[in-house]
Structure formats: structure tokens, C-alpha cells
Amino acid sequence: MEHLPGVVEEGAIVERGGPRRRAAAATAAVATCRRRRSTIQCYSLCRSNERKHTAKLWLIQPTETARMATAAAAAVASLRYFPSSVRNRSYPGTIGGGAVVTFSPRRGRCATAAVAAPSREAEPASSLGDLTRVDFPILDQEFDGNKLVYFDNGATSQKPSHVMKALDDYYRFYNSNVHRGIHALSAKATDAYESARRKVANFVNAADSREIIFTRNATEAINLVAYSWGLSNLKQGDEIILTVAEHHSAIVPWQFVSQKTGAVLKYVGLTKEEVPDMEQLKGLLSSKTKIVVVHHVSNVLGSMLPIEEVVSCANKVGAKVLVDACQSVPHMPVDVQKLGADFLVASSHKMCGPTGVGFLHGKFEILSSMEPFLGGGEMIADVFEDKSTYAEPPSRFEAGTPAIGEAIGLGVAIDYLSHFGMQTIHEYEKELGSYLYESLLSVPNVRIYGPAPSASDHRAPLCSFNVENVHPTDIAEILDLQHGIAIRSGHHCAQILHRTLGINASARASLHFYNTKEEVDAFIHGLKATIDFLTSHH
């Protein structure tokens, strides 16, 4: 092969010279890799002994796609100072240290080559979003000449290629039912399924993996608690406290329970800052209160409730606490033992995992006291003609064949998030979310709902907003048709909140760690153009 600058052999890149020279070398190497059907798979950032930053590149087997190679070249061209949690972290498919891993198709094995001293030159950084986008192939497409900007992460997240491969591997190589088979496929499927449960438990710092119940989604997890715990523990005159900012999934199941038991629903309103009123919540607590149902992070307001304080106050009157963590678990570290809530729910599809699976965390002693939610296979101990006895949690609440592949995919999504670290993701999204908020303020006649971001008050990386005299659905439609920008419009499953705010609907832009400031700029540009278009045609 041609001996290109920076290429010492087929598959190996040594970083030498300045960033421009390294970028040129990487670009040439990419072309060579494409011709030779070997590709650069991934990269990470590290700090050398000289406290300079350099990009490391890895080559893997030729079955990977060439888009990985392109991203690696971009990484060489644009180095960034990252938080130490990123600098010192190895990424999926990488190794630590200062070596460059090479793959030789002729030898069929990995080798290592020395890395040249890093350059003293520095260039503007790539963001965490730039580094991770390569793993999300869906983002690399255009609509009518406009590059896709996906800002609907509050509804569902995109999935990295690692998760899609895990699903494919399950169905291709070891598809089998779990727990009830002794053959090799069943054993492997069971191991992977239960490993996913342990990953979830570790991810939220559960005391025991038996405290993790797999469900279809967070909605089913809330219904499980409402029916299994609620119907058995609530009676006429008992009180259930919620906030007006809850998702319908956290309200409707308790309305069912209220109708069946005679328990009363009490709602906490908003402060002038448009966050749920903690003082009002404390005032509503009494000996009649049996459960408090609250979100961790609002899917409309972007505000975060002090769950530890809620739990402390609820415990004083003997009330249980259920936390809807769908908008927090994918974006920040969540420690269920620290929060102290009795129940916490989240959904896979919002945290880069597949649809069709979510989870309930419940304190084991409470789960052990609860009746089954659904009846069928797997949740039993023994079945007789006139009665049955039930398995211990978590099996008691997982009747029938579960979503095996989806649970395994969730486990891989957790692996992926954990490689970067939830604190790192949180820090990046906090910066990106503030940038979105401040950028939106520059748009004339825009009203953003919820609290402003500040050093003391966390705000999620989302903005629900309206533009004076423009319907939010029109905004979302024109952004999509003319600019390739995906946002959501409507009531976001929060009609009570929208009525409280005095509106019928809102537009919402919601971000994730694979989004970038450049996309925010594109969104703001598109929004201004959309408003001009709609007002001129009004």
C-alpha cells in the first residue's frame, strides 16, 4: 500500500505533526481503509504526561462501516479539552494507555504500535455530541436537502448501533425463552436477561437486583404499583397527593384506584416561577396521606423536584412515595438509595434503549408484601385446581414471556451511557440546555415555560414554548417540512399542566447528549424563518 503520512502500516495511524497534518493523514488513511475494507471504529481522548491532549484511533474488523472511519478522522482534526471524567475514560471497543490498536487482515489479530508525541498545537474543541453522533446512524440523514436535527428526545431517544447489534445478536444467535430451559440457548438468554437486570440495578444503585421489575414501559410500572399496592392499601377517605405537572401516566392509574377505593386525589399547584409548590405539598401532607406521586424532572417545565425532601416529609406522616424518573434517569446520575423513594419508574426508550421495556424499582420489603399484578406463567410457585402460590419478586410481577431482547438491549444501552458517565452527560446537557434557553430568548415574542436555568436550580435540557399569535403545531410542521427539524407540539401528555398555564398546547424542543450547539443554532435559525413564514402568510 502507499506509505501515507501518519500511516505506518495498513490499519495503523501514528499521530505526528500538527492537527492539520494529522487530519490529512487520517483522511488519507480513511480512503485506504475503505479500499482495503478495514475501518476505523472508534476513538477517545486522553491526557498525556505532558498535559497535552491527543486523539487515539482504533481499527477493528472489516465488517464495521466506513462511517466510523470518517468520524475518527474528524476527531483527529478537532481536539477538545474535556472534563477529567471523559479524558480518562475508555470508550466501547477501546483500550487504555497510549497505544494505537491495529487490525491486520492478513494476520487476523490485533497488534499495537507506538504513538508519536502529541503536537503542541491546539484547535477549537469538538463536543460530546460530536463525539457520540457517529454511533447513531439515524442522525446521519437529510430531508429535502436539510440535515436532520432531532430535538424530540423528551418523547423518545435515538438508539446507538451497539443496542441495535445487541438486538440482532439475540434474535440471530441465541433466541430462546428464559428461566425454564436447560439447553444452551435458554441458558445464554437467561444469563443475558438477568445480567440486564443487574445492570439496571447498578445504574440506579439499587440495594438488590431483585428490586428491579421489568415492565413494558414506565406507564405499566405505575399501573403495577397502583393496582397491586394501591387497591390493597387504600380505602375511603385516604389521600393521594400529585402535582398538576404530572404526566397522564402518573395520574390516570390513580384516578382508577380512586374510583375503586374512594381515595381522594389532591393536587399541588405551581409557584410564580412555574415549578410545583413544595410548601403547598408540605401543607397537604397529613395522616390521611397514603402515597405521594411526583415526577423527578418535568417533561414540560424542565424543572426538578427535591425528591429527598419530598420523601423526608412524606415519611413523617407514614406515606409512600412514587417517583416518575423518565426524564431524569436518561440525563443525570440517579441513586435510588439516596433519594429514598419507595417506588421509582423509568423507561428504556428514553435512555437509548429499545421500546417495549421499562422498569420499576421498589424497596424489596414492600414488593414482597404486594399481590401480583398479572397472573400467568413465571409468576407462580405452585398452581392447584382452586388456588396458586406466588413466586418472590421480581418473578411475581413478570407474568408470561418477557421482552427478552428488549431487556438485553436496555442493558447494552446502560453499558453505553456508563462508558461516558452520567455525570459527564449531565454536565454537557446542562451547558447545552442553557444555551438552548438563552438562544430561544433571542426570538421575538417567545414565551418559555418553567424556571430559568441557574446555578442553584437545575433545568433539564428542554424548552416548552409558544410564540405569540402562532400555533405550536404550525411551528412544528413548518420546521419539519422546510428545515428538517423534529420537535414536538401538543400537550405532551400534560393537559392539567397546560390548563394551569392557561394554554391548550405548546411546542417543545428537547435535547440529548448527541445533540450539539450547532444544531441549536440551526433550530433557532429555522424557528425565526418559520415564524416569519407563518406571520407573513397569516
PESUL-V981325 format. One line per field, one symbol per residue. phi: phi as a letter, one per 40 degrees, with the letter a starting at -180 (. if undefined). burial: I if it has 9 or more other ideal C-beta (glycine too) atoms within 8 Angstrom, else O. Layout:
BEGIN
phi = ???
burial = ???
END
This chain:
BEGIN
phi = .cccdgbcadgbbbcbgcdcccccccccccccccccgbbccaaababcccgcbacbbbbbcccccccccccccccccbcbcbddccdcbcbdgbbcgbcbcbbbdccgacbbbcbccccccbbdcccdccccdccbdcccabbfgbcdbcbbcccaccbcddccccccccccbadaccgbbbccccccccdcccccccccdccbfccacccbbcbcacdccccdccccccccbbadgcbbbbbccccdccbddccdcdccbgcbcbbccbcccgbdccccdccccacccbabbbccbccbcgcbcccdcccdccccbgccbbbcbccbdcbacbbccccgccbababdccbgbccgaaabbbccccdccccccbbicgcbcabbcbaabbccccddbbcgccccdcccccdcccdcccccgcccccccccccccccccccccccgcbccgcccaccbcbccabcabbdgbccccccccdccbbgbbbbbhbffacccccccgbcaacbbbbbcccbccccdcccccccccccccccbc
burial = OOOIIIIOOIIIIIIIIOIOIIIIIIIIIIOIIIOIOIIIIIIIIIIIOOOIIIIIIIIIOIOOOIIIIIIIIIIIIIIIOIOOIIIOIOIOOIOOOOIIIIIIIOOOOOIOIOIOOIIOOOOOIIIIIIIIIIIIOIIOOOOOOIOIIIIIIIOOIIIIIIIIIIIOIIOOOIIIIIOOIOOOIIIIIIOIIIIIIIIIIOIIIIOOIIIIIIIOIIIIIIIIIIIIIIIOOIOOOIIIIIIIIIIIIIIOIIIIIIOOIOIIIIIIIIOOOIIIIIOIIOOIIOOOIIIIIIIIIIIIIIIIIOIIOIIIIIIOIOIIIIIIIIIIIIIIOIOIOOIIIOIIIIIIIIIIIIOIIIIIIIOIOIIOOIOIIOOOOIIIOOOOOOOIOIIOIIIIIIIOOIIIIIIIIIIIIIIIIIIIIIIIIIIIIIOIIIIIIOIIOOIOOIOIIIIOIOOOIOIIIIIIIIIOOIOIIIIIIIIIOIIIIIIIIOIIOIOIIIOIIOOOIIIIIIIIIIIIIOIIIIIIOIIIIIIOIIIOOO
END
